[in-house]
């Protein structure tokens, strides 16, 4: 069973596509986040949900 932790980002309208891409790239490269859902509203704001796997260590002894 995979468990995920989630991070929700709210980007205001007026945020350029290039800046949004840079923010997502930094989270992906340095925090191991992957895109789960992106919602673009008609007024230009974005709600982004990122996720990453939670690795649980099981005891072997």
Rosetta blueprint (number, residue, H / E / L):
1 X L
2 X L
3 X E
4 X E
5 X E
6 X E
7 X E
8 X E
9 X E
10 X E
11 X E
12 X L
13 X L
14 X L
15 X L
16 X L
17 X H
18 X H
19 X H
20 X H
21 X H
22 X H
23 X H
24 X H
25 X H
26 X H
27 X H
28 X H
29 X H
30 X H
31 X H
32 X L
33 X L
34 X E
35 X E
36 X E
37 X E
38 X E
39 X E
40 X E
41 X L
42 X L
43 X L
44 X L
45 X L
46 X E
47 X E
48 X E
49 X E
50 X E
51 X E
52 X E
53 X E
54 X E
55 X L
56 X L
57 X L
58 X L
59 X L
60 X L
61 X L
